Amino acid sequence: MQVDATEIKVRKIIKNSTGIEEVIDFDVTRDMQDLGINSIAFIKMVVSLEKEFKVTFEENDLDETNFKSLKHIVDFISTKSMQ
């Protein structure tokens, strides 16, 4: 499976925002809740994603289904970037 640049950036942002090293080798389909990200780290992650990808997450975008897995996050950012 080929890893794209967006996925690599997302992994780094999550690692830097949460301090959780495990995300670097985390399966793209695995539930993000398995990482145990707290609410403060989640907010840091969202802000970093917005800055890096020049997107804005509206309140309704912060639904857990958009952040369920790395794949969900990468797909969601790709969709937001096209808008």
Sine and cosine of phi, psi and omega as CSV:
sin_phi,cos_phi,sin_psi,cos_psi,sin_omega,cos_omega
0.00,0.00,0.74,-0.67,-0.01,-1.00
-1.00,0.08,0.71,-0.71,0.03,-1.00
-0.99,-0.14,0.80,-0.60,-0.02,-1.00
-1.00,-0.03,0.19,-0.98,-0.07,-1.00
-0.88,0.47,-0.59,0.81,0.00,-1.00
-0.89,0.45,-0.70,0.71,0.00,-1.00
-0.88,0.47,-0.67,0.75,0.01,-1.00
-0.88,0.48,-0.71,0.70,0.01,-1.00
-0.89,0.45,-0.67,0.74,-0.01,-1.00
-0.88,0.47,-0.69,0.72,0.02,-1.00
-0.86,0.52,-0.71,0.71,-0.01,-1.00
-0.90,0.43,-0.65,0.76,0.01,-1.00
-0.90,0.44,-0.70,0.71,0.01,-1.00
-0.89,0.45,-0.70,0.72,0.01,-1.00
-0.87,0.50,-0.74,0.68,-0.03,-1.00
-0.93,0.36,-0.55,0.84,-0.03,-1.00
-0.98,0.20,-0.51,0.86,-0.11,-0.99
-0.94,-0.33,-0.35,0.93,-0.08,-1.00
0.97,0.23,0.18,0.98,-0.04,-1.00
-1.00,-0.08,0.96,-0.27,-0.04,-1.00
-0.91,0.41,-0.52,0.86,-0.09,-1.00
-0.83,0.56,-0.42,0.91,-0.08,-1.00
-0.89,0.45,-0.42,0.91,-0.02,-1.00
-0.88,0.47,-0.59,0.81,-0.01,-1.00
-0.96,-0.29,0.19,0.98,-0.06,-1.00
-0.94,0.35,0.73,-0.68,0.05,-1.00
-0.88,0.47,0.69,-0.73,-0.08,-1.00
-0.89,0.46,-0.38,0.93,-0.03,-1.00
-0.99,-0.16,-0.11,0.99,-0.03,-1.00
-0.94,0.33,0.59,-0.81,-0.03,-1.00
-0.90,0.44,0.80,-0.60,-0.02,-1.00
-0.89,0.45,-0.40,0.92,0.02,-1.00
-0.89,0.46,-0.38,0.92,0.04,-1.00
-0.89,0.45,-0.35,0.94,0.01,-1.00
-0.99,0.17,-0.32,0.95,0.01,-1.00
0.94,0.33,0.61,0.79,0.00,-1.00
-0.94,0.34,0.80,-0.60,0.02,-1.00
-1.00,0.10,0.12,-0.99,-0.11,-0.99
-0.91,0.42,-0.60,0.80,0.02,-1.00
-0.91,0.41,-0.71,0.70,0.03,-1.00
-0.90,0.44,-0.59,0.81,0.03,-1.00
-0.89,0.45,-0.70,0.72,0.01,-1.00
-0.89,0.45,-0.69,0.72,0.06,-1.00
-0.85,0.52,-0.67,0.74,0.00,-1.00
-0.89,0.46,-0.72,0.70,-0.01,-1.00
-0.88,0.48,-0.71,0.70,0.01,-1.00
-0.88,0.47,-0.68,0.73,0.02,-1.00
-0.91,0.42,-0.64,0.77,0.05,-1.00
-0.89,0.45,-0.68,0.74,0.02,-1.00
-0.87,0.49,-0.71,0.71,-0.01,-1.00
-0.91,0.41,-0.74,0.68,-0.06,-1.00
-0.90,0.44,-0.68,0.73,-0.11,-0.99
-0.98,-0.20,0.05,1.00,0.04,-1.00
0.80,0.60,0.76,0.65,0.06,-1.00
-0.82,-0.58,0.30,-0.95,0.07,-1.00
-0.84,-0.54,0.80,-0.60,0.07,-1.00
-1.00,-0.04,0.87,-0.49,0.08,-1.00
-0.98,0.22,0.24,-0.97,-0.03,-1.00
-0.81,0.58,-0.68,0.73,-0.02,-1.00
-0.95,0.31,-0.28,0.96,0.07,-1.00
-0.96,0.29,-0.35,0.94,-0.08,-1.00
-0.99,0.16,0.25,0.97,0.08,-1.00
-0.87,0.49,0.65,-0.76,-0.07,-1.00
-0.86,0.50,-0.39,0.92,0.01,-1.00
-0.91,0.41,-0.48,0.88,0.03,-1.00
-0.97,0.25,-0.26,0.97,-0.06,-1.00
-0.83,-0.55,0.36,0.93,-0.08,-1.00
-0.91,0.41,-0.61,0.80,-0.01,-1.00
-0.56,-0.83,0.18,-0.98,0.08,-1.00
-0.85,0.52,-0.65,0.76,0.01,-1.00
-0.87,0.48,-0.69,0.73,0.03,-1.00
-0.87,0.49,-0.68,0.73,-0.02,-1.00
-0.91,0.42,-0.73,0.68,0.00,-1.00
-0.88,0.47,-0.71,0.70,0.02,-1.00
-0.89,0.45,-0.66,0.75,-0.01,-1.00
-0.90,0.43,-0.68,0.73,0.03,-1.00
-0.90,0.43,-0.65,0.76,0.03,-1.00
-0.87,0.49,-0.66,0.75,0.03,-1.00
-0.91,0.41,-0.72,0.70,0.00,-1.00
-0.90,0.44,-0.59,0.81,-0.02,-1.00
-0.92,0.40,-0.46,0.89,-0.02,-1.00
-0.99,0.12,-0.21,0.98,-0.06,-1.00
-0.99,0.17,0.00,0.00,0.00,0.00
